[in-house]
Amino acid sequence: MSISPKNTADNDLKFDRLIEDLVARRNDEIAAHSQRFFKTGEGEYGAGDKFLGLRVPVVREAIKPYVKKLQTDIPLNEVTPLIQHEYHEIRLAGQLLLATRFKRTKKESDRAALYQYYLSHKDYVNNWDLVDSSAHVICGGYLLDKPKDLLFDLVISNNLWHRRIAVISCFAFIKQGQFDTVLTFCEQLLSDKEDLIHKACGWMLREVGKQNHEVLVTFLDQHYHKMPRTMLRYAIEKLEETLRQSYLKGTR
């Protein structure tokens, strides 16, 4: 996984050119909106983050020429300037590239290297969209058939984003009919103070319901009186209306 690109054309396509391209696309009006939307004010969850003002489709379009390059076994440390960049959208580009590489990587040792790299840079996965674009692919994908101890450590972290990584990683397990980990986490996090954790748990519970209605209903029947309202609303969004209303009104 540390083999350098094989020819000059590959070497010419550096990630610093991607950074330059993204910066050149900046939109100050959208950036101002993003500063508010992602709560970058003092004391807010995204405090101090900086934005170029690029929508996600723009970032995805910009990285397309680099996806193949990332599959040519270039050193992972070449991605680090993206992952650690001051601008949010450039960090997002790095996460999207890593997730794409993981999806296309079959060799177990290479998947392990990607997973370890992701974990060693998890402090830069520091907003909900960065988590949601990568955690279930890389952490969830790698741990699908392995012990989940790392996630059990993250879910009790004082760091909001580490807890969200733990929850969103479970999306990969849910798709395979594995519900125990996410149900444990959602129960643990019923008293979490962060709305972004309530949303993450509610989202994952909704996904459980898509796979197995009875598992979701059983969990809700046990916990809905104690669930934060946001978590409950997200979890029951796809339920039949009469049942949904019974949970909302507390008459179930």
C-alpha positions in Angstrom: 0.0 0.0 0.0 3.0 2.3 0.0 3.9 1.9 -3.6 4.4 5.2 -5.5 2.6 6.0 -8.7 4.3 4.2 -11.6 4.6 6.9 -14.2 5.0 10.6 -14.8 1.4 11.2 -15.6 0.4 9.8 -12.2 3.0 11.8 -10.5 1.8 15.0 -12.2 -1.7 14.5 -10.7 -0.9 15.7 -7.2 -3.4 16.3 -4.4 -2.1 19.9 -4.1 -3.7 20.5 -7.5 -7.0 19.2 -6.1 -6.7 21.7 -3.2 -6.0 24.5 -5.7 -9.0 23.5 -7.7 -11.3 23.4 -4.7 -10.1 26.8 -3.5 -10.6 28.2 -7.0 -14.2 27.2 -6.9 -15.0 29.0 -3.6 -18.3 30.8 -3.3 -18.3 33.4 -0.5 -22.1 33.6 -0.3 -22.5 29.9 0.2 -19.5 29.9 2.6 -21.3 32.5 4.8 -24.4 30.2 4.9 -22.3 27.2 5.7 -20.6 29.0 8.6 -24.1 29.3 10.1 -25.5 25.9 9.1 -22.5 24.0 10.5 -22.6 26.0 13.8 -19.1 27.6 13.6 -19.7 30.2 16.3 -18.0 30.3 19.6 -19.2 27.6 21.8 -21.0 25.8 19.0 -20.2 22.3 17.8 -18.3 23.5 14.7 -16.6 26.4 16.4 -13.8 27.9 14.3 -14.3 25.8 11.2 -13.7 27.5 7.8 -15.6 27.0 4.6 -15.0 27.6 0.9 -18.7 27.5 0.1 -18.8 24.3 -2.0 -21.8 22.1 -2.2 -21.2 18.3 -1.8 -21.9 17.6 -5.5 -19.2 20.2 -6.4 -16.7 18.4 -4.2 -17.6 15.0 -5.6 -17.1 16.3 -9.1 -13.8 17.8 -8.3 -12.4 14.6 -6.9 -13.4 12.4 -9.8 -10.0 12.7 -11.7 -8.2 11.7 -8.4 -10.2 8.6 -7.6 -8.2 6.4 -10.0 -5.0 7.9 -8.7 -5.9 6.9 -5.2 -6.3 3.3 -6.3 -2.8 3.1 -7.6 -1.3 2.2 -4.2 0.0 5.7 -3.5 1.1 6.3 0.1 -1.7 7.1 2.4 0.3 10.0 3.8 -0.2 11.8 0.6 -3.9 12.2 1.6 -3.0 13.8 4.9 -2.9 17.4 3.6 -6.5 16.9 2.6 -7.6 15.2 5.8 -5.9 17.9 8.0 -6.8 21.0 5.9 -8.2 24.1 7.5 -11.1 24.2 5.0 -14.0 21.9 5.7 -14.7 21.0 2.1 -11.1 19.9 1.5 -11.3 17.7 4.6 -14.5 16.3 3.1 -12.7 15.6 -0.2 -10.1 13.6 1.7 -12.8 11.6 3.5 -14.6 10.8 0.3 -11.4 9.7 -1.4 -10.6 7.4 1.6 -14.1 5.9 1.6 -13.9 5.3 -2.1 -10.5 3.6 -1.8 -11.8 1.4 1.0 -14.8 0.3 -1.1 -12.5 -0.7 -3.9 -9.9 -2.4 -1.8 -10.1 -6.2 -1.4 -6.8 -7.1 0.2 -7.2 -7.5 3.9 -3.9 -5.9 4.8 -4.7 -2.9 2.7 -8.1 -2.5 4.3 -6.5 -2.8 7.7 -4.0 0.0 6.8 -6.9 2.2 5.7 -8.8 1.6 8.9 -5.8 2.3 11.1 -5.0 5.5 9.1 -8.6 6.6 9.5 -8.5 6.1 13.3 -5.2 7.9 13.6 -6.7 10.9 12.0 -10.2 10.7 13.5 -9.8 14.0 15.3 -10.0 15.7 11.9 -13.3 14.0 11.2 -14.9 16.8 13.1 -18.3 17.5 11.8 -21.4 15.4 11.1 -21.0 15.3 7.3 -17.4 14.2 7.6 -18.4 11.4 9.9 -21.4 10.4 7.8 -19.4 10.2 4.6 -16.8 7.9 6.0 -17.4 6.1 9.3 -19.8 3.4 8.1 -17.6 2.7 5.1 -14.2 2.5 6.7 -14.8 1.7 10.4 -18.0 -0.2 9.9 -16.8 -2.0 6.8 -13.6 -3.1 8.4 -15.2 -4.2 11.7 -18.1 -6.0 10.1 -16.7 -9.5 10.8 -14.4 -8.5 13.8 -14.7 -7.5 17.4 -16.3 -4.1 18.0 -14.2 -3.1 21.1 -12.9 0.1 19.5 -16.4 1.4 18.9 -17.4 0.6 22.5 -14.5 2.8 23.5 -15.5 5.6 21.1 -19.2 5.6 22.1 -18.2 6.7 25.7 -15.8 9.3 24.6 -16.2 12.9 25.7 -15.7 13.9 22.0 -19.0 14.3 20.2 -17.5 13.2 16.9 -16.0 10.1 18.3 -19.4 9.1 19.7 -21.0 9.8 16.3 -18.3 7.7 14.5 -19.3 4.8 16.8 -23.0 5.1 16.0 -22.7 5.7 12.3 -20.2 2.9 11.9 -23.1 0.6 12.8 -24.8 1.4 9.5 -22.6 -1.3 7.9 -23.7 -3.9 10.5 -27.4 -3.0 10.1 -27.2 -3.6 6.4 -26.0 -7.1 7.2 -28.8 -7.8 9.8 -26.5 -7.2 12.7 -28.4 -5.1 15.3 -26.9 -5.8 18.7 -24.2 -3.2 18.7 -26.4 -0.3 17.5 -29.2 -1.2 19.9 -26.7 -1.2 22.8 -25.3 2.2 21.7 -28.7 3.7 21.3 -29.7 2.6 24.8 -26.4 3.9 26.2 -26.9 7.3 24.6 -30.5 7.9 25.6 -29.2 10.5 28.1 -26.6 12.0 25.8 -26.8 15.8 25.8 -26.0 16.4 22.1 -28.8 16.7 19.5 -26.4 15.4 16.8 -26.1 12.1 18.7 -29.9 11.9 19.1 -30.2 12.4 15.3 -27.6 9.8 14.6 -29.2 7.2 16.9 -32.7 7.9 15.5 -31.4 7.5 12.0 -29.7 4.2 12.8 -32.8 2.9 14.5 -34.9 3.9 11.4 -32.5 1.8 9.3 -32.9 -1.1 11.7 -36.6 -0.8 11.1 -36.1 -1.0 7.4 -34.4 -4.3 7.9 -36.5 -5.7 10.7 -39.7 -4.0 11.8 -40.1 -6.1 14.9 -36.7 -5.4 16.2 -37.3 -1.6 16.0 -40.8 -1.9 17.6 -39.4 -4.0 20.4 -36.7 -1.4 21.1 -39.2 1.5 20.9 -41.7 -0.2 23.2 -39.0 -0.6 25.8 -37.5 2.9 25.6 -39.7 5.4 23.8 -40.9 7.1 27.0 -37.2 8.0 27.8 -36.0 8.7 24.3 -35.1 12.3 23.4 -37.8 13.7 21.1 -35.4 14.1 18.2 -34.2 10.5 18.4 -37.8 9.3 18.6 -38.9 11.3 15.6 -36.1 10.1 13.4 -36.6 6.5 14.5 -40.3 6.4 13.7 -40.3 8.4 10.5 -41.1 5.4 8.3 -43.6 3.7 10.5 -47.3 3.4 9.7 -49.0 6.6 10.7 -51.2 5.2 13.5 -48.3 3.5 15.1 -46.1 6.6 14.7 -48.7 8.8 16.4 -49.0 6.3 19.3 -45.4 6.8 20.0 -45.5 10.5 19.7 -48.5 10.8 21.9 -47.3 8.3 24.4 -50.3 6.0 24.0 -48.5 2.9 22.7 
